[in-house]
Amino acid sequence: VTGVQTCLFRSFMTSLQGKNVVVIGGTSGIGLATALAAAEQGAKVWAAGRSQEHLEKAGKIAEGQENITLTQLDTHDDEGLKALFESIGTVDHLVSAATGGTRTLAPFVEQTEEQFQAAFGKLWGYAKVARLGAAYVPETGSITFVSGAPARRHKANMSALSCVGGAVENMVRCLAVELAPKRVNVVSPGIIDTALFDWMGEEKDERVAAMTQGQLVPRIGKPQEVASAVIYLMQNGYATGTTVDVDGGQLLS
């Protein structure tokens, strides 16, 4: 019975074998984990990132993976994005996990207008990826973005991050309606172990433990755990306009 149930489950999930997957922001963190996971399932993957340092590290991690192509590209680079999409032709699944902007963690009234606006570089980057890439995504394909728990878990000094995340999630619902039957979804991660926390240095473990101790799952998340949700949204042909939370229960803490 278990074997039959497994076969039935798999029959409802779209295979990534031979599919073209593009991951913008795919040379580090959640994006790189997604690129590696898609490649492991047989997809042909293009992973693009802005940082030369991240590109070199990703090259070492993905060494031997013949179906992953790494390229240096900024999410705000119109011509670069167009050239990438045109060179591929059909993009079965388009993912953007690029940060796209700078984030200021400070009380709202103490932030300058420029600082607050800078955080929205993430939204503009995602909008650009969708606007330029949608035409290359077939009706059976998908677009997936990454927001974050602050979109709906409001804390002091995180107004810019929260507003941007909320805007991303609302844009996804709008695009799901406008681009249907192409599917558009978003994954909302909590505190994930990425390069974002490298600045903490030797204090990282202690500080992260303090940040996550009140969660239902009291630990930092792994990029691979978020990537598995992105893969799920690629494969589930009935999911659109959806926000999938992978946050250790942060929204309920």
KOLNU-835848 format. One record per residue (C-alpha): residue number from 1; residue in one letter; x, y, z. Coordinates in steps of 0.001 Angstrom, whole numbers, plus 500000, padded with zeros to 6 digits. Layout:
{rovex:NUM bavex:a px:X py:Y pz:Z}
...
This chain:
{rovex:1 bavex:v px:500000 py:500000 pz:500000}
{rovex:2 bavex:t px:502803 py:502366 pz:500891}
{rovex:3 bavex:g px:504453 py:501808 pz:497510}
{rovex:4 bavex:v px:501189 py:502501 pz:495683}
{rovex:5 bavex:q px:500627 py:505663 pz:497709}
{rovex:6 bavex:t px:504140 py:506845 pz:496922}
{rovex:7 bavex:c px:503613 py:506295 pz:493196}
{rovex:8 bavex:l px:500311 py:508165 pz:493308}
{rovex:9 bavex:f px:501973 py:511052 pz:495150}
{rovex:10 bavex:r px:504770 py:511278 pz:492615}
{rovex:11 bavex:s px:502317 py:511208 pz:489722}
{rovex:12 bavex:f px:500870 py:514519 pz:490912}
{rovex:13 bavex:m px:504273 py:516206 pz:491178}
{rovex:14 bavex:t px:505946 py:517566 pz:488048}
{rovex:15 bavex:s px:509385 py:516115 pz:487383}
{rovex:16 bavex:l px:512297 py:518513 pz:487032}
{rovex:17 bavex:q px:514177 py:516072 pz:484817}
{rovex:18 bavex:g px:515345 py:517945 pz:481731}
{rovex:19 bavex:k px:513633 py:521200 pz:482767}
{rovex:20 bavex:n px:515334 py:524593 pz:482470}
{rovex:21 bavex:v px:515627 py:526334 pz:485842}
{rovex:22 bavex:v px:517000 py:529851 pz:486346}
{rovex:23 bavex:v px:517911 py:531040 pz:489837}
{rovex:24 bavex:i px:518710 py:534738 pz:490183}
{rovex:25 bavex:g px:520692 py:535179 pz:493383}
{rovex:26 bavex:g px:521732 py:531569 pz:492897}
{rovex:27 bavex:t px:525410 py:531729 pz:493851}
{rovex:28 bavex:s px:525000 py:531780 pz:497636}
{rovex:29 bavex:g px:522647 py:530916 pz:500476}
{rovex:30 bavex:i px:519084 py:529894 pz:499662}
{rovex:31 bavex:g px:519541 py:530520 pz:495943}
{rovex:32 bavex:l px:522586 py:528260 pz:495674}
{rovex:33 bavex:a px:520883 py:525554 pz:497737}
{rovex:34 bavex:t px:517921 py:525748 pz:495343}
{rovex:35 bavex:a px:520165 py:525530 pz:492285}
{rovex:36 bavex:l px:521938 py:522455 pz:493668}
{rovex:37 bavex:a px:518656 py:520777 pz:494643}
{rovex:38 bavex:a px:517139 py:521357 pz:491196}
{rovex:39 bavex:a px:520264 py:520010 pz:489504}
{rovex:40 bavex:e px:520163 py:516905 pz:491670}
{rovex:41 bavex:q px:516658 py:516263 pz:490347}
{rovex:42 bavex:g px:517843 py:516391 pz:486767}
{rovex:43 bavex:a px:517130 py:520013 pz:485858}
{rovex:44 bavex:k px:519458 py:522098 pz:483740}
{rovex:45 bavex:v px:520212 py:525067 pz:485982}
{rovex:46 bavex:w px:521501 py:528587 pz:485397}
{rovex:47 bavex:a px:522539 py:530224 pz:488690}
{rovex:48 bavex:a px:523261 py:533949 pz:488526}
{rovex:49 bavex:g px:524729 py:536206 pz:491176}
{rovex:50 bavex:r px:526313 py:539651 pz:491477}
{rovex:51 bavex:s px:529246 py:538925 pz:493797}
{rovex:52 bavex:q px:532471 py:537610 pz:492272}
{rovex:53 bavex:e px:533414 py:536177 pz:495672}
{rovex:54 bavex:h px:530158 py:534221 pz:495915}
{rovex:55 bavex:l px:530547 py:533117 pz:492306}
{rovex:56 bavex:e px:533973 py:531638 pz:493024}
{rovex:57 bavex:k px:532771 py:529866 pz:496177}
{rovex:58 bavex:a px:529737 py:528503 pz:494329}
{rovex:59 bavex:g px:532031 py:527217 pz:491588}
{rovex:60 bavex:k px:533930 py:525122 pz:494113}
{rovex:61 bavex:i px:530733 py:523800 pz:495713}
{rovex:62 bavex:a px:529146 py:522949 pz:492353}
{rovex:63 bavex:e px:532341 py:521491 pz:490909}
{rovex:64 bavex:g px:531527 py:518390 pz:488882}
{rovex:65 bavex:q px:527881 py:519391 pz:488412}
{rovex:66 bavex:e px:527716 py:519480 pz:484621}
{rovex:67 bavex:n px:524101 py:520674 pz:484559}
{rovex:68 bavex:i px:524764 py:523893 pz:486520}
{rovex:69 bavex:t px:525932 py:527028 pz:484715}
{rovex:70 bavex:l px:527155 py:529856 pz:486940}
{rovex:71 bavex:t px:527086 py:533427 pz:485667}
{rovex:72 bavex:q px:527762 py:536864 pz:487123}
{rovex:73 bavex:l px:524652 py:539022 pz:486856}
{rovex:74 bavex:d px:522931 py:541723 pz:488894}
{rovex:75 bavex:t px:519172 py:541468 pz:489385}
{rovex:76 bavex:h px:518891 py:545132 pz:488312}
{rovex:77 bavex:d px:520742 py:544560 pz:485024}
{rovex:78 bavex:d px:518019 py:544744 pz:482350}
{rovex:79 bavex:e px:520252 py:543887 pz:479419}
{rovex:80 bavex:g px:521992 py:541097 pz:481284}
{rovex:81 bavex:l px:518701 py:539502 pz:482284}
{rovex:82 bavex:k px:517337 py:539765 pz:478741}
{rovex:83 bavex:a px:520485 py:538196 pz:477312}
{rovex:84 bavex:l px:520336 py:535320 pz:479802}
{rovex:85 bavex:f px:516675 py:534557 pz:479125}
{rovex:86 bavex:e px:517121 py:534810 pz:475367}
{rovex:87 bavex:s px:520114 py:532470 pz:475423}
{rovex:88 bavex:i px:518063 py:529815 pz:477237}
{rovex:89 bavex:g px:514829 py:530229 pz:475291}
{rovex:90 bavex:t px:512355 py:528427 pz:477537}
{rovex:91 bavex:v px:512614 py:528921 pz:481289}
{rovex:92 bavex:d px:510422 py:526255 pz:482862}
{rovex:93 bavex:h px:510986 py:527548 pz:486373}
{rovex:94 bavex:l px:512241 py:531020 pz:487266}
{rovex:95 bavex:v px:513410 py:531727 pz:490816}
{rovex:96 bavex:s px:514704 py:534933 pz:492352}
{rovex:97 bavex:a px:516320 py:534870 pz:495772}
{rovex:98 bavex:a px:518481 py:537955 pz:495214}
{rovex:99 bavex:t px:518651 py:540492 pz:498044}
{rovex:100 bavex:g px:518664 py:543327 pz:495542}
{rovex:101 bavex:g px:518959 py:546137 pz:498084}
{rovex:102 bavex:t px:520475 py:547276 pz:501362}
{rovex:103 bavex:r px:518582 py:546946 pz:504621}
{rovex:104 bavex:t px:518763 py:549364 pz:507542}
{rovex:105 bavex:l px:517765 py:547939 pz:510912}
{rovex:106 bavex:a px:516820 py:551014 pz:512926}
{rovex:107 bavex:p px:513728 py:552784 pz:514279}
{rovex:108 bavex:f px:511571 py:554059 pz:511434}
{rovex:109 bavex:v px:511742 py:557722 pz:512512}
{rovex:110 bavex:e px:515550 py:557548 pz:512663}
{rovex:111 bavex:q px:515959 py:556228 pz:509120}
{rovex:112 bavex:t px:516510 py:558603 pz:506251}
{rovex:113 bavex:e px:514189 py:558440 pz:503270}
{rovex:114 bavex:e px:517108 py:557110 pz:501208}
{rovex:115 bavex:q px:517768 py:554280 pz:503681}
{rovex:116 bavex:f px:514138 py:553230 pz:503730}
{rovex:117 bavex:q px:513874 py:553357 pz:499941}
{rovex:118 bavex:a px:517096 py:551373 pz:499509}
{rovex:119 bavex:a px:515495 py:548304 pz:501083}
{rovex:120 bavex:f px:512959 py:548261 pz:498255}
{rovex:121 bavex:g px:515720 py:547379 pz:495812}
{rovex:122 bavex:k px:514651 py:543807 pz:496526}
{rovex:123 bavex:l px:511112 py:544487 pz:495296}
{rovex:124 bavex:w px:512312 py:546358 pz:492203}
{rovex:125 bavex:g px:514707 py:543523 pz:491409}
{rovex:126 bavex:y px:511966 py:540921 pz:491688}
{rovex:127 bavex:a px:509639 py:543067 pz:489577}
{rovex:128 bavex:k px:512332 py:543335 pz:486914}
{rovex:129 bavex:v px:512940 py:539565 pz:486904}
{rovex:130 bavex:a px:509209 py:538909 pz:486518}
{rovex:131 bavex:r px:508641 py:541607 pz:483873}
{rovex:132 bavex:l px:511569 py:540494 pz:481717}
{rovex:133 bavex:g px:511354 py:536776 pz:482380}
{rovex:134 bavex:a px:507618 py:536020 pz:482273}
{rovex:135 bavex:a px:507523 py:535829 pz:478475}
{rovex:136 bavex:y px:510043 py:532973 pz:478563}
{rovex:137 bavex:v px:508078 py:530935 pz:481123}
{rovex:138 bavex:p px:505615 py:528479 pz:479503}
{rovex:139 bavex:e px:502012 py:528156 pz:480689}
{rovex:140 bavex:t px:503005 py:525049 pz:482651}
{rovex:141 bavex:g px:505929 py:526838 pz:484295}
{rovex:142 bavex:s px:506408 py:528796 pz:487494}
{rovex:143 bavex:i px:507990 py:531863 pz:489055}
{rovex:144 bavex:t px:509045 py:531756 pz:492703}
{rovex:145 bavex:f px:510334 py:534537 pz:494941}
{rovex:146 bavex:v px:511694 py:534664 pz:498487}
{rovex:147 bavex:s px:510325 py:537087 pz:501095}
{rovex:148 bavex:g px:510859 py:536625 pz:504849}
{rovex:149 bavex:a px:509091 py:536192 pz:508170}
{rovex:150 bavex:p px:509299 py:539937 pz:509023}
{rovex:151 bavex:a px:506658 py:540505 pz:506322}
{rovex:152 bavex:r px:504084 py:539289 pz:508860}
{rovex:153 bavex:r px:506090 py:539061 pz:512102}
{rovex:154 bavex:h px:506587 py:542681 pz:513085}
{rovex:155 bavex:k px:509465 py:543640 pz:515352}
{rovex:156 bavex:a px:510956 py:546971 pz:516311}
{rovex:157 bavex:n px:513636 py:548401 pz:514015}
{rovex:158 bavex:m px:512609 py:546151 pz:511120}
{rovex:159 bavex:s px:510044 py:548393 pz:509402}
{rovex:160 bavex:a px:511875 py:548551 pz:506047}
{rovex:161 bavex:l px:512458 py:544810 pz:505939}
{rovex:162 bavex:s px:508855 py:544127 pz:506937}
{rovex:163 bavex:c px:507361 py:546515 pz:504393}
{rovex:164 bavex:v px:509467 py:545118 pz:501558}
{rovex:165 bavex:g px:508583 py:541529 pz:502456}
{rovex:166 bavex:g px:504905 py:542397 pz:502596}
{rovex:167 bavex:a px:505121 py:544126 pz:499217}
{rovex:168 bavex:v px:506833 py:541081 pz:497680}
{rovex:169 bavex:e px:504144 py:538732 pz:498981}
{rovex:170 bavex:n px:501357 py:540987 pz:497711}
{rovex:171 bavex:m px:503041 py:541357 pz:494315}
{rovex:172 bavex:v px:503137 py:537566 pz:494047}
{rovex:173 bavex:r px:499371 py:537379 pz:494520}
{rovex:174 bavex:c px:498869 py:540086 pz:491882}
{rovex:175 bavex:l px:501163 py:538338 pz:489408}
{rovex:176 bavex:a px:499499 py:534975 pz:490036}
{rovex:177 bavex:v px:496246 py:536510 pz:488797}
{rovex:178 bavex:e px:497746 py:538393 pz:485860}
{rovex:179 bavex:l px:500094 py:535678 pz:484585}
{rovex:180 bavex:a px:497782 py:532659 pz:485035}
{rovex:181 bavex:p px:497968 py:529825 pz:484147}
{rovex:182 bavex:k px:501675 py:530388 pz:484799}
{rovex:183 bavex:r px:502124 py:529894 pz:488524}
{rovex:184 bavex:v px:503648 py:532499 pz:490837}
{rovex:185 bavex:n px:504513 py:531771 pz:494473}
{rovex:186 bavex:v px:506747 py:532922 pz:497306}
{rovex:187 bavex:v px:508667 py:531198 pz:500101}
{rovex:188 bavex:s px:508984 py:533058 pz:503399}
{rovex:189 bavex:p px:512018 py:531933 pz:505429}
{rovex:190 bavex:g px:512812 py:532724 pz:509025}
{rovex:191 bavex:i px:516339 py:533019 pz:510434}
{rovex:192 bavex:i px:518480 py:531028 pz:508002}
{rovex:193 bavex:d px:522196 py:530251 pz:508175}
{rovex:194 bavex:t px:523498 py:532291 pz:505241}
{rovex:195 bavex:a px:526296 py:534802 pz:504659}
{rovex:196 bavex:l px:523945 py:537439 pz:506099}
{rovex:197 bavex:f px:525224 py:536558 pz:509576}
{rovex:198 bavex:d px:528924 py:536256 pz:508765}
{rovex:199 bavex:w px:529582 py:539746 pz:510115}
{rovex:200 bavex:m px:528996 py:538390 pz:513634}
{rovex:201 bavex:g px:532285 py:536517 pz:513501}
{rovex:202 bavex:e px:533088 py:534383 pz:516550}
{rovex:203 bavex:e px:529929 py:535596 pz:518288}
{rovex:204 bavex:k px:527676 py:534156 pz:515594}
{rovex:205 bavex:d px:526654 py:530923 pz:517348}
{rovex:206 bavex:e px:525854 py:532678 pz:520618}
{rovex:207 bavex:r px:523956 py:535527 pz:519012}
{rovex:208 bavex:v px:521979 py:533284 pz:516672}
{rovex:209 bavex:a px:521054 py:531022 pz:519597}
{rovex:210 bavex:a px:519659 py:534044 pz:521411}
{rovex:211 bavex:m px:517704 py:535100 pz:518325}
{rovex:212 bavex:t px:516074 py:531701 pz:517856}
{rovex:213 bavex:q px:515542 py:530439 pz:521413}
{rovex:214 bavex:g px:511937 py:531630 pz:521515}
{rovex:215 bavex:q px:510944 py:529844 pz:518306}
{rovex:216 bavex:l px:508914 py:526637 pz:518240}
{rovex:217 bavex:v px:511956 py:525052 pz:516549}
{rovex:218 bavex:p px:514726 py:526691 pz:518607}
{rovex:219 bavex:r px:517563 py:526740 pz:516102}
{rovex:220 bavex:i px:518690 py:528496 pz:512962}
{rovex:221 bavex:g px:517350 py:527120 pz:509689}
{rovex:222 bavex:k px:519411 py:525680 pz:506854}
{rovex:223 bavex:p px:519346 py:527023 pz:503276}
{rovex:224 bavex:q px:518526 py:523493 pz:502095}
{rovex:225 bavex:e px:515347 py:523504 pz:504189}
{rovex:226 bavex:v px:514128 py:526627 pz:502403}
{rovex:227 bavex:a px:515276 py:525286 pz:499032}
{rovex:228 bavex:s px:513089 py:522211 pz:499522}
{rovex:229 bavex:a px:510048 py:524519 pz:499692}
{rovex:230 bavex:v px:511095 py:526263 pz:496476}
{rovex:231 bavex:i px:511443 py:522869 pz:494775}
{rovex:232 bavex:y px:507992 py:521899 pz:496063}
{rovex:233 bavex:l px:506464 py:525010 pz:494493}
{rovex:234 bavex:m px:508132 py:524194 pz:491179}
{rovex:235 bavex:q px:506740 py:520682 pz:491200}
{rovex:236 bavex:n px:503224 py:521227 pz:492554}
{rovex:237 bavex:g px:501204 py:522289 pz:489532}
{rovex:238 bavex:y px:498200 py:523300 pz:491647}
{rovex:239 bavex:a px:499976 py:525818 pz:493888}
{rovex:240 bavex:t px:499831 py:529474 pz:492854}
{rovex:241 bavex:g px:499528 py:532796 pz:494666}
{rovex:242 bavex:t px:500807 py:530931 pz:497707}
{rovex:243 bavex:t px:503161 py:531902 pz:500522}
{rovex:244 bavex:v px:504994 py:528919 pz:502031}
{rovex:245 bavex:d px:506497 py:529604 pz:505459}
{rovex:246 bavex:v px:509751 py:527903 pz:506461}
{rovex:247 bavex:d px:510522 py:529767 pz:509661}
{rovex:248 bavex:g px:510778 py:527331 pz:512567}
{rovex:249 bavex:g px:507424 py:528584 pz:513844}
{rovex:250 bavex:q px:508641 py:532173 pz:514104}
{rovex:251 bavex:l px:505237 py:533579 pz:513141}
{rovex:252 bavex:l px:503680 py:531842 pz:516127}
{rovex:253 bavex:s px:506414 py:532653 pz:518633}
